[in-house]
Amino acid sequence: MTGNPASIRSITNFLISNGRKVSASTVSNYVEALTESFIFYPAERFDIVGKQPLKANQKLYIVDLGLRNHILPRIQYDLGFSLENLVYFELLRRGFRVMTGKVGNTEVDFVAEKQSTYTYFQVTADMTAKDTFDRELKPLSNIRDNYEKIVLTGDRLTIGNYNGIQVRNLSDWLLGK
């Protein structure tokens, strides 16, 4: 469930569909305990156009990917999520308030806010395929304000500036280059 929009109801329904007998209040208590113990970190959803938080479906990021990898079968490993998780914690470390963004029907991986200034981030392992390239740029292209828009990618072939959207190599960004 980490890295995906989640509600107590969606988590409860997921567990029940996998044969677990659990109530929504029990799930809520566990999520709260895991958040208070700093195992999960929540990222609330943010309406980019209205510049205000949304109430539903926060995302949860896990402080130790080893725990996630232990729980999920190897066949479900997702490099993209792991990189997104890494960027989430790096943004927190750099002092940003980190939210997930919504603009129209699209989602922006992160809205990072510091001192009333926003930076929008998309994160992807590789965007050399045209479909992936278009998918990652589309949400940022839909944002009509003048705050910085960045795609962080593991590849080095797509680095550049595309109509004001910076595509940067993730490793370079992590190293402050």
C-alpha positions in Angstrom: 0.0 0.0 0.0 3.0 2.3 0.4 3.4 4.9 -2.3 -0.1 4.6 -3.5 -3.1 6.8 -2.5 -4.5 5.1 0.5 -7.5 5.5 2.8 -8.3 3.4 5.8 -11.2 2.0 3.8 -9.0 1.0 0.9 -6.5 -0.7 3.2 -9.2 -2.5 5.1 -10.8 -3.7 1.8 -7.4 -4.9 0.5 -6.8 -6.9 3.7 -10.3 -8.4 3.6 -10.0 -9.4 0.0 -6.8 -11.2 0.9 -8.6 -13.3 3.5 -7.9 -11.2 6.6 -10.7 -10.5 9.1 -10.1 -6.9 10.2 -12.1 -3.8 11.0 -11.5 -0.3 9.8 -10.8 0.9 13.3 -8.1 -1.7 13.7 -6.5 -0.7 10.5 -6.7 3.0 11.5 -5.0 2.2 14.9 -2.2 0.3 13.1 -1.6 3.0 10.5 -1.6 5.6 13.3 0.9 3.5 15.3 3.2 2.9 12.3 3.1 6.7 11.6 3.8 7.7 15.2 6.7 5.2 15.3 8.1 6.8 12.2 7.9 3.6 10.1 5.3 5.2 7.7 5.4 8.9 6.8 2.2 10.4 5.3 2.1 12.7 2.3 -1.2 14.5 2.1 -2.8 15.3 -1.3 -2.6 18.9 -2.5 -4.8 20.7 -5.1 -2.3 22.5 -7.2 -4.8 24.9 -8.8 -6.4 25.9 -5.6 -3.2 25.7 -3.5 -4.9 23.8 -0.7 -4.7 20.4 0.9 -7.3 17.7 -0.1 -8.9 15.6 2.6 -8.8 12.1 1.0 -6.3 9.5 0.1 -2.9 10.4 1.5 0.1 8.4 0.4 2.3 6.6 2.9 6.0 6.2 2.4 8.1 3.7 4.4 11.3 4.6 6.1 12.9 1.3 5.4 12.4 -0.2 2.0 13.8 -3.5 3.3 10.6 -4.0 5.3 8.5 -3.4 2.2 10.6 -5.7 0.1 10.4 -8.4 2.8 6.6 -8.2 2.9 6.0 -8.1 -0.9 6.9 -11.0 -3.1 10.0 -10.4 -5.3 7.8 -10.5 -8.4 6.1 -7.2 -7.3 9.4 -5.3 -6.9 8.9 -1.8 -8.3 12.1 0.3 -8.9 10.0 3.4 -9.7 8.4 3.2 -6.3 11.7 2.7 -4.6 13.1 5.8 -6.3 10.0 7.8 -5.4 10.3 6.7 -1.8 14.0 7.8 -1.9 13.1 11.3 -3.3 10.3 11.7 -0.7 12.8 11.3 2.2 15.5 13.4 0.5 13.0 16.3 0.1 12.1 16.0 3.8 15.8 16.0 4.7 16.2 19.2 2.7 13.5 20.8 4.8 10.5 20.7 2.5 6.9 20.1 3.4 6.1 17.2 1.0 2.7 16.5 -0.5 1.4 14.7 -3.6 -0.2 16.9 -6.2 -3.4 16.8 -8.1 -4.0 18.9 -11.2 -7.2 18.0 -13.1 -7.2 14.3 -13.6 -3.5 13.9 -13.3 -1.2 13.4 -10.4 2.2 15.0 -9.6 4.5 12.8 -7.6 5.5 15.6 -5.2 4.7 19.2 -4.4 7.6 20.4 -2.2 6.9 23.6 -0.3 9.4 25.7 1.5 8.8 29.3 2.6 5.6 29.6 0.5 7.5 28.6 -2.7 6.5 25.4 -4.5 8.6 23.0 -6.6 6.9 20.2 -8.5 8.6 16.8 -9.0 8.0 13.7 -11.1 10.2 10.6 -10.4 10.8 7.8 -12.8 13.4 5.1 -13.3 13.8 5.7 -17.0 11.9 7.9 -19.5 13.6 6.9 -22.7 10.4 5.3 -24.0 8.1 7.9 -25.7 5.1 6.7 -23.7 6.9 7.2 -20.4 8.4 10.5 -21.4 4.9 11.8 -22.4 3.3 10.4 -19.2 5.9 12.0 -16.9 5.8 15.5 -18.6 1.9 15.7 -18.9 1.0 16.5 -15.3 3.7 19.2 -15.1 2.6 20.6 -18.4 -0.9 21.0 -17.0 0.3 23.3 -14.2 -0.2 26.9 -15.2 1.9 28.7 -12.5 5.5 29.7 -12.7 7.0 27.5 -10.0 9.9 25.2 -10.8 8.9 21.8 -12.4 11.4 18.9 -12.4 11.4 15.3 -13.6 14.0 13.2 -11.9 15.1 10.1 -13.9 17.6 7.4 -13.6 18.6 7.7 -17.2 20.9 10.3 -18.7 19.6 10.4 -22.2 16.5 12.6 -21.7 18.2 15.3 -19.5 17.3 18.8 -20.7 14.7 21.5 -20.6 11.3 20.8 -22.2 9.2 24.0 -22.3 10.3 25.0 -18.9 10.2 21.5 -17.4 13.7 20.4 -16.2 14.6 16.8 -16.7 17.5 15.9 -14.4 19.4 12.8 -13.5 18.4 11.5 -10.1 21.9 10.6 -9.0 23.2 14.1 -9.9 20.3 15.7 -8.0 20.9 13.6 -4.9 24.6 14.7 -5.0 23.6 18.3 -5.4 24.9 18.7 -9.0 
